[in-house]
């Protein structure tokens, strides 16, 4: 953990790193002088609920909202745990068996029940990447240590910089805060002392404990600590039930729309960036969306492990009927569209929220963890069903769902009109050269022409998946191509971003590319295909636990 990219050489954060490196476990918590900071999530949450003004009035709206969401999330976790432990059923969130229709989704679920998945799962594994292309990128930009793991590299040193919150060293502090989530909630188990956590956790906390930290970074650190109070409780609850079997057909649904939104927001782990989100419901919706887009990919694995934060099934009220899933997909896209201007640019006041929402999708494509292209190959025929819906309406959560989480249609008026142009491609797949023209958002073509976005990234994310959708290649050829190019695609994404300095032109192009995937129905097909993993297992067995129940 004790490193920074080359671009931070000579910065105040680099000087702090040097100090930490000179002491085996970093400065002592609560040291005299400085801000006397201590890492204590539950105490921080309680203090923030009591006094959201504690770091200054300008941070109050976000600190109050963060504390409210984390506190309500913990209350709902307690309700869920009580039900799982055999207590009385909750009135706010209930366990339910999914509804399955007689349609294409039912076919995939039947295959899952028959064992077609063969027990495979990549969810929450943490492989490294030794591809020469990635090693060259690491060397060029000084990405060391945990950046050797694509989950960290993309989650912290790509998404953490993509939001463009600052134009100086302060931006590099945010990936250090992001470590909390990508360490699988485990940073909150670290405490000073010979028996209090491992060296890795000490290093993270030492990096957070920077003397003279600017007030806005203190506020972000506070928000992450409040969120980790939620994750600590979730971790402990899951650890206590980790031997409980699941049937692969059970999920959790909520009675109140705004309670669910706040629960999903704190379950998404993006609070290092919340201070850059819009105030009020729009910001809370954006926090929720950063998790909801991930839940489409994890639809099947979350059923397998009875994930209590599964957002798609919360919005369908536990239904896997194809038309209900299409209704949910349509509204997911409508909500993402609110982050865009009417001409499909990114709203400046929603820029950080948009980057963290759509950046999550790129993380999913690169993290060496989620098996999304296998899922896509299983259900690519459903792209057209999703794309046939009206995917250009825009509406906030409250416009898309009633207070009881029943779907509804926003009032006419909110729409995006995408300025598209032709982009020629020539890509070799399975030994055959495929040439053609694809109509894409103009920001994508402009970024390709300006050298901000490699054409290979567009081909991997959009062109080749559409070749399979159009049946110009077979599933086997598709998977061999995607598996064979996976690491090089990841390296290209990382190189382009760091070479561009994470400029807003780059970020806007990435957002446009990912939205093209959503508008073409690609993410619906991925979610549907993920149901191949809807099989019996154990609660939260997608994560490892140490002997004491702490996550490893």
Buried (B, 14 or more C-beta within 10 A) or exposed (E): BBBBBEBBEEBBBBEBBEEBEEEEBBBEBEEEEEBEBBBBBBEBBBBBBEEBEBBEEEBBBBBBBBBBBBBBBBBBBEBBBBBBEEEEEBEBBBBBEBEBBEBBBBBBBEBBBEEBBEEEBBBBBBEBBEBEBBBEBBEEBBBBEBBBBBBBBBBBBBBBBBBBBBEEBBBBBBBBBBBBBBBBBBBBBBBBEEEEBEEBBBBBBBBBBBBEBEEBBBBBBBBBBBBBBBBBBBBBBBBBBBEBEBBBBBBBBBBBBBBBBBBBBBBBBBBBBBBBBBEEBBBBBBBBBBBBBBBBBBBBBBBBBBBBBBBBBBBBBBBBBBEBBBBBBBBBBBBBBBBBBEEBBBBEBBBBBBBBBBBBBBBBBBBBBBBBBBBBBBBBEBBBBBBEBEBBBBBBBBBBBEEEBEBEEBEEEBBBEBEBEEBEBEBEBEEEEBEBEBEBBBBBBBBBEEEBBBBBBBBBBBBBBBBBBEEBBEBEBBBBBBEEBBBBBBBBBBBBBBBBEBBEBBBBBBBBBBBBBBBBBBBBBBBBBBBBBBBEBBBBBBBEBEEEEBBE
